[in-house]
Amino acid sequence: MSDMTADELKAWRERLGFSEVQAARALNKPTQTYRNWEDGRRRVDPMAERLTIYVERYGPLAAE
């Protein structure tokens, strides 16, 4: 189960200067899924939570 809250996810996005769309792309998730997390309608996926750490340290994964 994820420990990241909606507020923490939003703070992560804002710290990186991402829009919701950019954040969703960085986590390789649909924009609506990301918005559901950030709005607190759904829990943040544990794998996506781990990926926020990676993205913050190394940047988004390169698009193929």
PDB file as gemmi writes it, atoms N, CA and C in Angstrom:
CRYST1    1.000    1.000    1.000  90.00  90.00  90.00 P 1                      
ATOM      1  N   MET A   1       0.838  -1.181   0.000  1.00  0.00           N  
ATOM      2  CA  MET A   1       0.000   0.000   0.000  1.00  0.00           C  
ATOM      3  C   MET A   1       0.886   1.248   0.000  1.00  0.00           C  
ATOM      4  N   SER A   2       0.439   2.241  -0.670  1.00  0.00           N  
ATOM      5  CA  SER A   2       1.200   3.481  -0.828  1.00  0.00           C  
ATOM      6  C   SER A   2       1.091   4.351   0.417  1.00  0.00           C  
ATOM      7  N   ASP A   3       2.182   5.018   0.722  1.00  0.00           N  
ATOM      8  CA  ASP A   3       2.184   5.972   1.822  1.00  0.00           C  
ATOM      9  C   ASP A   3       2.117   7.404   1.318  1.00  0.00           C  
ATOM     10  N   MET A   4       2.295   7.630   0.018  1.00  0.00           N  
ATOM     11  CA  MET A   4       2.305   8.987  -0.526  1.00  0.00           C  
ATOM     12  C   MET A   4       0.879   9.540  -0.557  1.00  0.00           C  
ATOM     13  N   THR A   5       0.720  10.726  -0.003  1.00  0.00           N  
ATOM     14  CA  THR A   5      -0.593  11.367   0.001  1.00  0.00           C  
ATOM     15  C   THR A   5      -0.785  12.199  -1.264  1.00  0.00           C  
ATOM     16  N   ALA A   6      -2.019  12.602  -1.485  1.00  0.00           N  
ATOM     17  CA  ALA A   6      -2.324  13.473  -2.623  1.00  0.00           C  
ATOM     18  C   ALA A   6      -1.557  14.785  -2.508  1.00  0.00           C  
ATOM     19  N   ASP A   7      -1.478  15.321  -1.305  1.00  0.00           N  
ATOM     20  CA  ASP A   7      -0.746  16.580  -1.096  1.00  0.00           C  
ATOM     21  C   ASP A   7       0.740  16.418  -1.385  1.00  0.00           C  
ATOM     22  N   GLU A   8       1.312  15.293  -0.996  1.00  0.00           N  
ATOM     23  CA  GLU A   8       2.730  15.033  -1.264  1.00  0.00           C  
ATOM     24  C   GLU A   8       2.981  14.890  -2.757  1.00  0.00           C  
ATOM     25  N   LEU A   9       2.054  14.238  -3.459  1.00  0.00           N  
ATOM     26  CA  LEU A   9       2.187  14.088  -4.911  1.00  0.00           C  
ATOM     27  C   LEU A   9       2.136  15.453  -5.593  1.00  0.00           C  
ATOM     28  N   LYS A  10       1.203  16.286  -5.162  1.00  0.00           N  
ATOM     29  CA  LYS A  10       1.101  17.628  -5.736  1.00  0.00           C  
ATOM     30  C   LYS A  10       2.357  18.437  -5.443  1.00  0.00           C  
ATOM     31  N   ALA A  11       2.876  18.327  -4.238  1.00  0.00           N  
ATOM     32  CA  ALA A  11       4.104  19.045  -3.872  1.00  0.00           C  
ATOM     33  C   ALA A  11       5.271  18.573  -4.738  1.00  0.00           C  
ATOM     34  N   TRP A  12       5.344  17.280  -5.008  1.00  0.00           N  
ATOM     35  CA  TRP A  12       6.384  16.725  -5.886  1.00  0.00           C  
ATOM     36  C   TRP A  12       6.276  17.355  -7.275  1.00  0.00           C  
ATOM     37  N   ARG A  13       5.057  17.372  -7.810  1.00  0.00           N  
ATOM     38  CA  ARG A  13       4.845  17.935  -9.158  1.00  0.00           C  
ATOM     39  C   ARG A  13       5.240  19.405  -9.203  1.00  0.00           C  
ATOM     40  N   GLU A  14       4.807  20.148  -8.222  1.00  0.00           N  
ATOM     41  CA  GLU A  14       5.110  21.583  -8.198  1.00  0.00           C  
ATOM     42  C   GLU A  14       6.612  21.830  -7.999  1.00  0.00           C  
ATOM     43  N   ARG A  15       7.258  21.012  -7.181  1.00  0.00           N  
ATOM     44  CA  ARG A  15       8.705  21.152  -6.962  1.00  0.00           C  
ATOM     45  C   ARG A  15       9.476  20.976  -8.268  1.00  0.00           C  
ATOM     46  N   LEU A  16       8.993  20.067  -9.118  1.00  0.00           N  
ATOM     47  CA  LEU A  16       9.653  19.822 -10.390  1.00  0.00           C  
ATOM     48  C   LEU A  16       9.194  20.778 -11.487  1.00  0.00           C  
ATOM     49  N   GLY A  17       8.171  21.568 -11.199  1.00  0.00           N  
ATOM     50  CA  GLY A  17       7.675  22.531 -12.181  1.00  0.00           C  
ATOM     51  C   GLY A  17       6.860  21.882 -13.290  1.00  0.00           C  
ATOM     52  N   PHE A  18       6.262  20.738 -13.009  1.00  0.00           N  
ATOM     53  CA  PHE A  18       5.471  20.004 -14.003  1.00  0.00           C  
ATOM     54  C   PHE A  18       4.009  20.420 -13.947  1.00  0.00           C  
ATOM     55  N   SER A  19       3.370  20.382 -15.095  1.00  0.00           N  
ATOM     56  CA  SER A  19       1.910  20.441 -15.144  1.00  0.00           C  
ATOM     57  C   SER A  19       1.407  19.039 -14.784  1.00  0.00           C  
ATOM     58  N   GLU A  20       0.110  18.892 -14.606  1.00  0.00           N  
ATOM     59  CA  GLU A  20      -0.434  17.553 -14.337  1.00  0.00           C  
ATOM     60  C   GLU A  20      -0.156  16.614 -15.513  1.00  0.00           C  
ATOM     61  N   VAL A  21      -0.267  17.128 -16.719  1.00  0.00           N  
ATOM     62  CA  VAL A  21      -0.010  16.315 -17.916  1.00  0.00           C  
ATOM     63  C   VAL A  21       1.447  15.863 -17.952  1.00  0.00           C  
ATOM     64  N   GLN A  22       2.366  16.775 -17.680  1.00  0.00           N  
ATOM     65  CA  GLN A  22       3.789  16.428 -17.679  1.00  0.00           C  
ATOM     66  C   GLN A  22       4.109  15.414 -16.588  1.00  0.00           C  
ATOM     67  N   ALA A  23       3.500  15.587 -15.420  1.00  0.00           N  
ATOM     68  CA  ALA A  23       3.727  14.648 -14.316  1.00  0.00           C  
ATOM     69  C   ALA A  23       3.221  13.262 -14.689  1.00  0.00           C  
ATOM     70  N   ALA A  24       2.040  13.201 -15.283  1.00  0.00           N  
ATOM     71  CA  ALA A  24       1.494  11.913 -15.701  1.00  0.00           C  
ATOM     72  C   ALA A  24       2.415  11.239 -16.717  1.00  0.00           C  
ATOM     73  N   ARG A  25       2.909  12.008 -17.669  1.00  0.00           N  
ATOM     74  CA  ARG A  25       3.831  11.443 -18.670  1.00  0.00           C  
ATOM     75  C   ARG A  25       5.120  10.954 -18.019  1.00  0.00           C  
ATOM     76  N   ALA A  26       5.636  11.722 -17.054  1.00  0.00           N  
ATOM     77  CA  ALA A  26       6.879  11.337 -16.370  1.00  0.00           C  
ATOM     78  C   ALA A  26       6.709  10.021 -15.619  1.00  0.00           C  
ATOM     79  N   LEU A  27       5.484   9.750 -15.167  1.00  0.00           N  
ATOM     80  CA  LEU A  27       5.202   8.513 -14.440  1.00  0.00           C  
ATOM     81  C   LEU A  27       4.626   7.428 -15.338  1.00  0.00           C  
ATOM     82  N   ASN A  28       4.517   7.744 -16.631  1.00  0.00           N  
ATOM     83  CA  ASN A  28       3.992   6.803 -17.623  1.00  0.00           C  
ATOM     84  C   ASN A  28       2.587   6.312 -17.259  1.00  0.00           C  
ATOM     85  N   LYS A  29       1.746   7.272 -16.870  1.00  0.00           N  
ATOM     86  CA  LYS A  29       0.363   6.973 -16.498  1.00  0.00           C  
ATOM     87  C   LYS A  29      -0.565   7.901 -17.256  1.00  0.00           C  
ATOM     88  N   PRO A  30      -1.817   7.474 -17.471  1.00  0.00           N  
ATOM     89  CA  PRO A  30      -2.788   8.372 -18.097  1.00  0.00           C  
ATOM     90  C   PRO A  30      -3.010   9.613 -17.222  1.00  0.00           C  
ATOM     91  N   THR A  31      -3.268  10.730 -17.870  1.00  0.00           N  
ATOM     92  CA  THR A  31      -3.476  11.978 -17.150  1.00  0.00           C  
ATOM     93  C   THR A  31      -4.614  11.859 -16.144  1.00  0.00           C  
ATOM     94  N   GLN A  32      -5.704  11.212 -16.508  1.00  0.00           N  
ATOM     95  CA  GLN A  32      -6.830  11.099 -15.585  1.00  0.00           C  
ATOM     96  C   GLN A  32      -6.463  10.271 -14.362  1.00  0.00           C  
ATOM     97  N   THR A  33      -5.668   9.250 -14.537  1.00  0.00           N  
ATOM     98  CA  THR A  33      -5.208   8.455 -13.399  1.00  0.00           C  
ATOM     99  C   THR A  33      -4.403   9.339 -12.455  1.00  0.00           C  
ATOM    100  N   TYR A  34      -3.496  10.129 -13.023  1.00  0.00           N  
ATOM    101  CA  TYR A  34      -2.690  11.034 -12.211  1.00  0.00           C  
ATOM    102  C   TYR A  34      -3.591  12.016 -11.462  1.00  0.00           C  
ATOM    103  N   ARG A  35      -4.554  12.580 -12.150  1.00  0.00           N  
ATOM    104  CA  ARG A  35      -5.456  13.552 -11.509  1.00  0.00           C  
ATOM    105  C   ARG A  35      -6.259  12.906 -10.383  1.00  0.00           C  
ATOM    106  N   ASN A  36      -6.672  11.664 -10.574  1.00  0.00           N  
ATOM    107  CA  ASN A  36      -7.387  10.955  -9.507  1.00  0.00           C  
ATOM    108  C   ASN A  36      -6.514  10.820  -8.264  1.00  0.00           C  
ATOM    109  N   TRP A  37      -5.236  10.557  -8.457  1.00  0.00           N  
ATOM    110  CA  TRP A  37      -4.317  10.478  -7.319  1.00  0.00           C  
ATOM    111  C   TRP A  37      -4.175  11.830  -6.641  1.00  0.00           C  
ATOM    112  N   GLU A  38      -3.902  12.841  -7.448  1.00  0.00           N  
ATOM    113  CA  GLU A  38      -3.637  14.166  -6.881  1.00  0.00           C  
ATOM    114  C   GLU A  38      -4.876  14.761  -6.225  1.00  0.00           C  
ATOM    115  N   ASP A  39      -6.044  14.431  -6.737  1.00  0.00           N  
ATOM    116  CA  ASP A  39      -7.291  14.935  -6.155  1.00  0.00           C  
ATOM    117  C   ASP A  39      -7.759  14.081  -4.973  1.00  0.00           C  
ATOM    118  N   GLY A  40      -7.036  12.992  -4.684  1.00  0.00           N  
ATOM    119  CA  GLY A  40      -7.371  12.141  -3.559  1.00  0.00           C  
ATOM    120  C   GLY A  40      -8.508  11.174  -3.807  1.00  0.00           C  
ATOM    121  N   ARG A  41      -8.906  11.007  -5.070  1.00  0.00           N  
ATOM    122  CA  ARG A  41      -9.982  10.057  -5.392  1.00  0.00           C  
ATOM    123  C   ARG A  41      -9.490   8.615  -5.378  1.00  0.00           C  
ATOM    124  N   ARG A  42      -8.195   8.433  -5.594  1.00  0.00           N  
ATOM    125  CA  ARG A  42      -7.571   7.106  -5.585  1.00  0.00           C  
ATOM    126  C   ARG A  42      -6.243   7.209  -4.863  1.00  0.00           C  
ATOM    127  N   ARG A  43      -5.806   6.099  -4.308  1.00  0.00           N  
ATOM    128  CA  ARG A  43      -4.484   6.056  -3.677  1.00  0.00           C  
ATOM    129  C   ARG A  43      -3.405   6.076  -4.754  1.00  0.00           C  
ATOM    130  N   VAL A  44      -2.302   6.694  -4.427  1.00  0.00           N  
ATOM    131  CA  VAL A  44      -1.159   6.718  -5.344  1.00  0.00           C  
ATOM    132  C   VAL A  44      -0.606   5.300  -5.452  1.00  0.00           C  
ATOM    133  N   ASP A  45      -0.417   4.863  -6.677  1.00  0.00           N  
ATOM    134  CA  ASP A  45       0.143   3.539  -6.936  1.00  0.00           C  
ATOM    135  C   ASP A  45       1.545   3.444  -6.319  1.00  0.00           C  
ATOM    136  N   PRO A  46       1.849   2.373  -5.576  1.00  0.00           N  
ATOM    137  CA  PRO A  46       3.170   2.261  -4.942  1.00  0.00           C  
ATOM    138  C   PRO A  46       4.335   2.319  -5.933  1.00  0.00           C  
ATOM    139  N   MET A  47       4.167   1.751  -7.120  1.00  0.00           N  
ATOM    140  CA  MET A  47       5.233   1.790  -8.109  1.00  0.00           C  
ATOM    141  C   MET A  47       5.431   3.215  -8.621  1.00  0.00           C  
ATOM    142  N   ALA A  48       4.335   3.934  -8.805  1.00  0.00           N  
ATOM    143  CA  ALA A  48       4.436   5.333  -9.241  1.00  0.00           C  
ATOM    144  C   ALA A  48       5.100   6.173  -8.150  1.00  0.00           C  
ATOM    145  N   GLU A  49       4.805   5.857  -6.900  1.00  0.00           N  
ATOM    146  CA  GLU A  49       5.456   6.574  -5.803  1.00  0.00           C  
ATOM    147  C   GLU A  49       6.972   6.383  -5.869  1.00  0.00           C  
ATOM    148  N   ARG A  50       7.416   5.166  -6.107  1.00  0.00           N  
ATOM    149  CA  ARG A  50       8.851   4.908  -6.245  1.00  0.00           C  
ATOM    150  C   ARG A  50       9.430   5.656  -7.440  1.00  0.00           C  
ATOM    151  N   LEU A  51       8.647   5.713  -8.506  1.00  0.00           N  
ATOM    152  CA  LEU A  51       9.117   6.390  -9.712  1.00  0.00           C  
ATOM    153  C   LEU A  51       9.260   7.897  -9.488  1.00  0.00           C  
ATOM    154  N   THR A  52       8.452   8.479  -8.592  1.00  0.00           N  
ATOM    155  CA  THR A  52       8.618   9.912  -8.301  1.00  0.00           C  
ATOM    156  C   THR A  52      10.023  10.189  -7.762  1.00  0.00           C  
ATOM    157  N   ILE A  53      10.535   9.270  -6.964  1.00  0.00           N  
ATOM    158  CA  ILE A  53      11.890   9.432  -6.418  1.00  0.00           C  
ATOM    159  C   ILE A  53      12.912   9.389  -7.543  1.00  0.00           C  
ATOM    160  N   TYR A  54      12.743   8.432  -8.445  1.00  0.00           N  
ATOM    161  CA  TYR A  54      13.662   8.310  -9.584  1.00  0.00           C  
ATOM    162  C   TYR A  54      13.626   9.568 -10.448  1.00  0.00           C  
ATOM    163  N   VAL A  55      12.426  10.007 -10.794  1.00  0.00           N  
ATOM    164  CA  VAL A  55      12.276  11.172 -11.671  1.00  0.00           C  
ATOM    165  C   VAL A  55      12.884  12.418 -11.021  1.00  0.00           C  
ATOM    166  N   GLU A  56      12.697  12.555  -9.730  1.00  0.00           N  
ATOM    167  CA  GLU A  56      13.251  13.723  -9.049  1.00  0.00           C  
ATOM    168  C   GLU A  56      14.781  13.686  -9.062  1.00  0.00           C  
ATOM    169  N   ARG A  57      15.358  12.524  -8.937  1.00  0.00           N  
ATOM    170  CA  ARG A  57      16.819  12.405  -8.924  1.00  0.00           C  
ATOM    171  C   ARG A  57      17.443  12.470 -10.310  1.00  0.00           C  
ATOM    172  N   TYR A  58      16.820  11.777 -11.267  1.00  0.00           N  
ATOM    173  CA  TYR A  58      17.459  11.590 -12.578  1.00  0.00           C  
ATOM    174  C   TYR A  58      16.709  12.193 -13.750  1.00  0.00           C  
ATOM    175  N   GLY A  59      15.482  12.649 -13.529  1.00  0.00           N  
ATOM    176  CA  GLY A  59      14.670  13.188 -14.609  1.00  0.00           C  
ATOM    177  C   GLY A  59      13.798  12.111 -15.217  1.00  0.00           C  
ATOM    178  N   PRO A  60      12.825  12.519 -16.019  1.00  0.00           N  
ATOM    179  CA  PRO A  60      11.913  11.564 -16.649  1.00  0.00           C  
ATOM    180  C   PRO A  60      12.668  10.595 -17.552  1.00  0.00           C  
ATOM    181  N   LEU A  61      12.111   9.427 -17.700  1.00  0.00           N  
ATOM    182  CA  LEU A  61      12.673   8.447 -18.612  1.00  0.00           C  
ATOM    183  C   LEU A  61      12.590   8.987 -20.039  1.00  0.00           C  
ATOM    184  N   ALA A  62      13.571   8.663 -20.842  1.00  0.00           N  
ATOM    185  CA  ALA A  62      13.593   9.116 -22.239  1.00  0.00           C  
ATOM    186  C   ALA A  62      12.459   8.447 -23.002  1.00  0.00           C  
ATOM    187  N   ALA A  63      11.786   9.216 -23.826  1.00  0.00           N  
ATOM    188  CA  ALA A  63      10.723   8.659 -24.672  1.00  0.00           C  
ATOM    189  C   ALA A  63      11.350   7.775 -25.738  1.00  0.00           C  
ATOM    190  N   GLU A  64      10.677   6.674 -26.021  1.00  0.00           N  
ATOM    191  CA  GLU A  64      11.200   5.762 -27.045  1.00  0.00           C  
ATOM    192  C   GLU A  64      10.766   6.176 -28.416  1.00  0.00           C  
TER     193      GLU A  64                                                      
END                                                                             
